[in-house]
């Protein structure tokens, strides 16, 4: 099996600052992969949401680099790697809170993180960014941390959780296995408000025709804007393919 991926982020048409941040990196040995994709969306109702999202993505980048320096992809137990990841998530939450305290600002960010190791996937979810899997149909693998409240006679969803909100972080997780041909799609809320299953299916089909993933992501982003999306937009894709590759390979997508 072979992985391919790409990601994109854009300020959008009405925001003054891009409060999103996105990350994707993966490495391979003898056809086995270790990959991490993550998206953070700074909380717009707080100050300097881009500081929190950028900080968490920076920490994820450092975490991946540290793990990559010693990991044996073929032998490591996924539960050990996931436990190490959760320790990191707790530390990143504390760093966001420390930032708020040190600079006397209120800030925070969502986090949707996807880890792949061999044929296993593991998800950590804080907030309302999302991770999907496409396998003939679009399946949402994350649960939005939102609450419904009545405002001006209408029910509206509000964010109930984010990185930096509380000293004791609460999050949801999901895990399972994936197979050749699965496509993972992760995005901030600006990437899914106007998204349809058909949109993702067309990316999958076009990629099968050897279209560049970056081109497909750019087309998808422009499509969201044309439908009325005004928020920051961030999207990432990890595609699994049938192809055997030997030796080490390290892939980076910024």
Sine and cosine of phi, psi and omega as CSV:
sin_phi,cos_phi,sin_psi,cos_psi,sin_omega,cos_omega
0.00,0.00,0.52,-0.85,0.02,-1.00
-0.77,-0.63,0.59,-0.81,0.08,-1.00
-0.96,-0.30,0.55,-0.84,0.16,-0.99
-0.66,-0.75,0.49,-0.87,-0.05,-1.00
-0.34,-0.94,0.18,-0.98,0.05,-1.00
-0.23,-0.97,0.31,-0.95,0.05,-1.00
-0.49,-0.87,0.31,-0.95,-0.08,-1.00
-0.49,-0.87,0.55,-0.84,0.12,-0.99
-0.64,-0.77,0.56,-0.83,-0.08,-1.00
-0.54,-0.84,0.61,-0.79,-0.03,-1.00
-0.92,0.39,-0.39,0.92,-0.04,-1.00
1.00,0.07,-0.20,-0.98,-0.15,-0.99
-0.98,-0.21,-0.13,0.99,-0.08,-1.00
-0.75,-0.66,-0.25,0.97,-0.03,-1.00
-0.99,0.11,0.51,-0.86,0.03,-1.00
-1.00,0.04,-0.38,0.93,-0.04,-1.00
-0.69,-0.72,0.61,-0.79,0.12,-0.99
-1.00,0.04,0.96,-0.30,-0.02,-1.00
-1.00,-0.01,0.02,1.00,0.08,-1.00
-1.00,0.08,0.41,-0.91,0.19,-0.98
-0.52,-0.85,0.58,-0.81,-0.09,-1.00
-0.64,-0.77,0.46,-0.89,-0.09,-1.00
-0.57,-0.82,0.63,-0.77,0.14,-0.99
-0.46,-0.89,0.82,-0.58,0.08,-1.00
-0.50,-0.87,0.58,-0.81,0.03,-1.00
-0.48,-0.88,0.42,-0.91,-0.01,-1.00
-0.64,-0.77,0.37,-0.93,-0.16,-0.99
-0.67,-0.74,0.56,-0.83,0.18,-0.98
-0.58,-0.81,0.86,-0.51,0.04,-1.00
0.80,0.61,0.68,0.73,0.06,-1.00
0.98,0.18,0.08,1.00,0.04,-1.00
-0.94,-0.34,0.62,-0.78,-0.14,-0.99
-0.85,-0.53,0.51,-0.86,0.23,-0.97
-0.82,-0.57,0.85,-0.53,-0.08,-1.00
-0.64,-0.77,0.53,-0.85,0.10,-0.99
-0.68,-0.73,0.80,-0.60,0.14,-0.99
-0.82,-0.57,0.69,-0.72,-0.04,-1.00
-0.51,-0.86,0.53,-0.85,0.09,-1.00
-0.72,-0.69,0.68,-0.73,0.06,-1.00
-0.81,-0.58,0.66,-0.75,0.00,-1.00
-0.82,-0.57,0.96,-0.29,0.01,-1.00
-0.86,0.52,0.63,-0.77,-0.08,-1.00
-0.95,0.33,0.91,-0.41,-0.10,-1.00
-0.90,0.43,-0.47,0.88,-0.02,-1.00
-0.98,0.18,-0.11,0.99,0.03,-1.00
-0.96,-0.29,0.04,-1.00,0.00,-1.00
-1.00,0.08,0.65,-0.76,0.18,-0.98
0.81,0.59,0.77,0.64,0.04,-1.00
-0.86,0.51,-0.49,0.87,0.01,-1.00
-0.92,0.40,-0.42,0.91,0.05,-1.00
-0.93,0.37,-0.67,0.74,-0.02,-1.00
-0.94,0.34,-0.71,0.70,-0.02,-1.00
-0.90,0.43,-0.66,0.75,0.02,-1.00
-0.91,0.41,-0.62,0.78,0.01,-1.00
-0.89,0.45,-0.73,0.68,-0.04,-1.00
-0.91,0.42,-0.68,0.73,0.03,-1.00
-0.90,0.44,-0.62,0.79,0.07,-1.00
-0.87,0.49,-0.66,0.75,0.01,-1.00
-0.92,0.39,-0.61,0.79,0.05,-1.00
-0.90,0.43,-0.66,0.75,0.02,-1.00
-0.87,0.49,-0.69,0.73,0.02,-1.00
-0.92,0.39,-0.63,0.78,0.01,-1.00
-0.89,0.45,-0.72,0.70,0.01,-1.00
-0.87,0.49,-0.70,0.71,-0.01,-1.00
-0.88,0.48,-0.64,0.77,0.02,-1.00
-0.91,0.40,-0.70,0.71,0.01,-1.00
-0.90,0.43,-0.66,0.75,-0.03,-1.00
-0.88,0.47,-0.40,0.92,-0.05,-1.00
-0.96,0.27,-0.33,0.95,-0.04,-1.00
-0.74,-0.67,-0.19,0.98,-0.15,-0.99
-0.91,0.42,0.65,-0.76,0.21,-0.98
-0.96,-0.29,0.99,-0.14,-0.14,-0.99
-0.85,0.53,-0.60,0.80,-0.10,-0.99
-0.96,0.27,-0.34,0.94,-0.12,-0.99
-0.88,-0.47,-0.38,0.93,-0.10,-1.00
-0.89,0.46,0.61,-0.79,0.06,-1.00
-0.99,0.15,0.81,-0.58,-0.05,-1.00
-0.83,0.56,-0.59,0.81,-0.04,-1.00
-0.91,0.42,-0.52,0.86,0.04,-1.00
-0.94,0.35,-0.70,0.72,0.02,-1.00
-0.89,0.46,-0.66,0.75,-0.01,-1.00
-0.92,0.39,-0.62,0.79,0.05,-1.00
-0.90,0.45,-0.64,0.77,0.06,-1.00
-0.89,0.45,-0.65,0.76,0.03,-1.00
-0.88,0.47,-0.72,0.70,-0.03,-1.00
-0.90,0.45,-0.59,0.81,0.11,-0.99
-0.86,0.51,-0.66,0.75,0.03,-1.00
-0.90,0.44,-0.69,0.73,-0.01,-1.00
-0.86,0.51,-0.67,0.75,0.05,-1.00
-0.88,0.48,-0.67,0.75,0.01,-1.00
-0.91,0.41,-0.63,0.78,-0.02,-1.00
-0.92,0.39,-0.60,0.80,0.07,-1.00
-0.88,0.47,-0.69,0.73,0.02,-1.00
-0.90,0.44,-0.59,0.81,0.00,-1.00
-0.93,0.36,-0.58,0.81,0.08,-1.00
-0.90,0.43,-0.67,0.74,0.02,-1.00
-0.91,0.40,-0.62,0.78,0.04,-1.00
-0.90,0.43,-0.61,0.79,0.07,-1.00
-0.88,0.48,-0.72,0.70,0.01,-1.00
-0.86,0.50,-0.69,0.72,-0.04,-1.00
-0.94,0.34,-0.68,0.73,-0.07,-1.00
-0.91,0.41,-0.60,0.80,-0.07,-1.00
-0.96,-0.27,0.07,1.00,0.03,-1.00
0.80,0.60,0.76,0.65,0.06,-1.00
-0.80,-0.61,0.38,-0.92,0.09,-1.00
-0.97,-0.23,0.90,-0.44,-0.05,-1.00
-0.57,-0.82,0.31,-0.95,0.01,-1.00
-0.07,-1.00,0.13,-0.99,-0.04,-1.00
-0.41,-0.91,0.46,-0.89,0.19,-0.98
-0.98,0.21,0.21,-0.98,0.11,-0.99
-0.50,-0.87,0.85,-0.53,0.19,-0.98
-0.84,-0.55,0.92,-0.39,-0.11,-0.99
-0.83,-0.55,0.75,-0.66,0.02,-1.00
-0.89,-0.45,0.83,-0.56,0.06,-1.00
-0.91,-0.41,0.76,-0.65,0.09,-1.00
-0.89,-0.46,0.76,-0.65,0.09,-1.00
-0.67,-0.74,0.89,-0.46,-0.14,-0.99
0.81,0.59,-0.87,-0.48,-0.01,-1.00
-0.98,-0.20,0.24,0.97,-0.03,-1.00
-0.96,-0.28,0.57,-0.82,0.17,-0.99
-0.86,-0.51,0.48,-0.88,0.02,-1.00
-0.61,-0.79,0.69,-0.72,-0.09,-1.00
-0.83,-0.56,0.67,-0.74,0.18,-0.98
-0.88,-0.48,0.78,-0.62,-0.11,-0.99
-0.80,-0.61,0.81,-0.59,0.12,-0.99
-0.71,-0.71,0.94,-0.34,0.03,-1.00
0.97,-0.26,-0.53,-0.85,-0.14,-0.99
-0.79,-0.62,0.28,0.96,0.28,-0.96
-0.94,0.33,0.16,-0.99,-0.17,-0.99
-0.65,-0.76,0.40,-0.92,0.16,-0.99
-0.79,-0.62,0.76,-0.65,0.03,-1.00
-0.86,-0.50,0.33,-0.94,0.22,-0.98
-0.82,-0.57,0.71,-0.71,0.08,-1.00
-0.94,-0.33,0.87,-0.49,0.03,-1.00
-0.62,-0.79,0.92,0.40,-0.09,-1.00
1.00,0.06,-0.46,0.89,0.12,-0.99
-0.55,-0.83,0.28,-0.96,-0.07,-1.00
-1.00,-0.05,0.83,-0.56,-0.03,-1.00
-0.85,-0.53,0.84,-0.54,0.06,-1.00
-0.98,0.18,0.85,-0.52,-0.06,-1.00
-1.00,-0.07,-0.26,0.97,0.01,-1.00
-0.96,-0.27,0.34,-0.94,0.07,-1.00
-0.91,-0.42,0.81,-0.59,0.00,-1.00
-0.91,0.41,0.74,-0.67,0.07,-1.00
-1.00,0.00,0.98,0.22,-0.03,-1.00
-0.76,-0.65,0.34,-0.94,0.10,-1.00
-0.79,-0.62,0.56,-0.83,0.02,-1.00
-1.00,-0.09,0.77,-0.64,0.03,-1.00
-0.72,-0.70,0.46,-0.89,0.00,-1.00
-1.00,0.08,0.80,-0.60,0.05,-1.00
-0.65,-0.76,0.83,-0.55,-0.01,-1.00
0.80,0.60,0.64,0.77,0.06,-1.00
0.99,0.17,0.07,1.00,-0.01,-1.00
-0.79,-0.61,0.55,-0.84,0.06,-1.00
-0.99,0.17,0.73,-0.68,0.00,-1.00
-0.70,-0.72,0.62,-0.79,0.02,-1.00
-1.00,0.06,0.71,-0.71,0.04,-1.00
-0.83,-0.55,0.55,-0.83,0.01,-1.00
-0.93,0.38,0.78,-0.63,-0.06,-1.00
-0.98,-0.22,-0.23,0.97,-0.09,-1.00
-0.44,-0.90,0.54,-0.84,0.08,-1.00
-0.27,-0.96,0.28,-0.96,0.05,-1.00
-0.92,0.40,0.79,-0.61,0.00,-1.00
0.99,-0.13,-0.11,0.99,-0.04,-1.00
-0.93,0.36,-0.77,0.64,-0.06,-1.00
-0.76,-0.64,0.41,-0.91,0.05,-1.00
-0.89,0.46,-0.66,0.75,0.07,-1.00
-1.00,-0.05,0.95,-0.30,-0.05,-1.00
-0.97,0.25,0.73,-0.69,0.18,-0.98
-0.90,-0.44,0.62,-0.79,-0.10,-1.00
-0.49,-0.87,0.25,-0.97,0.11,-0.99
-0.92,-0.39,0.40,-0.91,0.02,-1.00
-0.74,-0.67,0.33,-0.94,0.10,-0.99
-0.51,-0.86,0.47,-0.88,0.00,-1.00
-0.46,-0.89,0.33,-0.94,0.00,-1.00
0.09,-1.00,-0.26,-0.97,0.04,-1.00
-0.89,-0.45,0.41,-0.91,0.09,-1.00
-0.80,-0.60,0.20,-0.98,-0.06,-1.00
-0.67,-0.74,0.22,-0.98,0.03,-1.00
-0.83,0.56,0.72,-0.69,0.00,-1.00
0.99,-0.16,-0.22,0.97,0.07,-1.00
-0.94,0.33,0.57,-0.82,0.11,-0.99
-0.83,-0.56,0.77,-0.64,0.08,-1.00
-0.98,-0.22,0.68,-0.73,-0.02,-1.00
-0.78,-0.63,0.83,-0.55,0.01,-1.00
-0.80,-0.59,0.58,-0.82,-0.14,-0.99
-0.33,-0.94,0.36,-0.93,0.19,-0.98
-0.98,0.21,0.11,-0.99,-0.05,-1.00
-0.90,0.43,-0.44,0.90,0.08,-1.00
-0.91,0.42,-0.30,0.95,0.01,-1.00
-1.00,-0.03,-0.13,0.99,-0.03,-1.00
-0.81,-0.59,-0.15,0.99,-0.02,-1.00
-0.81,0.59,-0.65,0.76,-0.05,-1.00
-0.92,-0.40,0.24,0.97,-0.05,-1.00
-0.98,0.19,0.62,-0.79,0.09,-1.00
-0.85,-0.53,0.32,-0.95,0.06,-1.00
-0.88,0.48,-0.57,0.82,0.02,-1.00
-0.89,0.46,-0.63,0.78,0.01,-1.00
-0.85,0.53,-0.75,0.67,-0.04,-1.00
-0.93,0.36,-0.61,0.79,0.04,-1.00
-0.88,0.48,-0.60,0.80,0.01,-1.00
-0.94,0.35,-0.60,0.80,0.09,-1.00
-0.87,0.49,-0.70,0.71,0.00,-1.00
-0.88,0.48,-0.72,0.69,-0.02,-1.00
-0.91,0.41,-0.70,0.71,-0.01,-1.00
-0.90,0.44,-0.61,0.80,0.02,-1.00
-0.90,0.43,-0.58,0.81,0.07,-1.00
-0.89,0.46,-0.36,0.93,0.07,-1.00
-1.00,-0.08,0.29,0.96,0.08,-1.00
0.96,0.29,0.45,0.89,0.11,-0.99
-0.97,0.24,0.58,-0.82,0.02,-1.00
-0.93,0.37,0.72,-0.69,-0.02,-1.00
-0.89,0.46,-0.58,0.81,0.01,-1.00
-0.89,0.46,-0.66,0.75,0.03,-1.00
-0.89,0.45,-0.67,0.75,0.00,-1.00
-0.91,0.42,-0.64,0.77,0.02,-1.00
-0.92,0.39,-0.65,0.76,0.03,-1.00
-0.90,0.45,-0.65,0.76,0.05,-1.00
-0.90,0.44,-0.67,0.74,-0.01,-1.00
-0.91,0.42,-0.66,0.75,0.02,-1.00
-0.88,0.47,-0.73,0.68,0.02,-1.00
-0.89,0.46,-0.55,0.83,0.02,-1.00
-0.91,0.41,-0.65,0.76,0.02,-1.00
-0.89,0.45,-0.67,0.74,0.01,-1.00
-0.90,0.43,-0.65,0.76,-0.01,-1.00
-0.91,0.42,-0.41,0.91,0.00,-1.00
-1.00,0.03,-0.07,1.00,0.09,-1.00
0.89,-0.45,0.08,1.00,0.01,-1.00
-0.94,0.35,0.78,-0.63,-0.02,-1.00
-0.90,-0.43,-0.12,0.99,-0.02,-1.00
-0.99,0.15,0.17,-0.99,0.21,-0.98
-0.86,0.51,0.53,-0.85,-0.04,-1.00
-0.78,-0.63,0.80,-0.60,0.09,-1.00
-0.72,-0.69,0.70,-0.71,-0.04,-1.00
-0.59,-0.80,0.59,-0.81,0.08,-1.00
-0.63,-0.77,0.46,-0.89,-0.01,-1.00
-0.72,-0.70,0.69,-0.73,0.23,-0.97
-0.86,-0.52,0.87,-0.50,-0.04,-1.00
-0.93,-0.36,0.72,-0.69,0.07,-1.00
-0.98,-0.19,0.67,-0.75,-0.07,-1.00
-0.73,-0.68,0.31,-0.95,0.09,-1.00
-1.00,0.01,0.98,-0.20,0.07,-1.00
-0.23,-0.97,0.76,-0.65,-0.01,-1.00
-0.99,-0.11,0.77,-0.63,0.00,-1.00
-0.76,-0.64,0.73,-0.68,0.01,-1.00
-0.99,-0.17,0.31,-0.95,0.05,-1.00
0.98,0.18,-0.04,-1.00,-0.02,-1.00
-1.00,0.01,0.60,-0.80,0.14,-0.99
-0.55,-0.84,0.71,-0.70,-0.01,-1.00
-0.87,-0.50,0.83,-0.56,-0.07,-1.00
-0.91,-0.41,0.67,-0.74,0.00,-1.00
-0.78,-0.63,0.75,-0.67,0.12,-0.99
-0.81,-0.59,0.83,-0.55,-0.01,-1.00
-0.99,-0.17,0.00,0.00,0.00,0.00
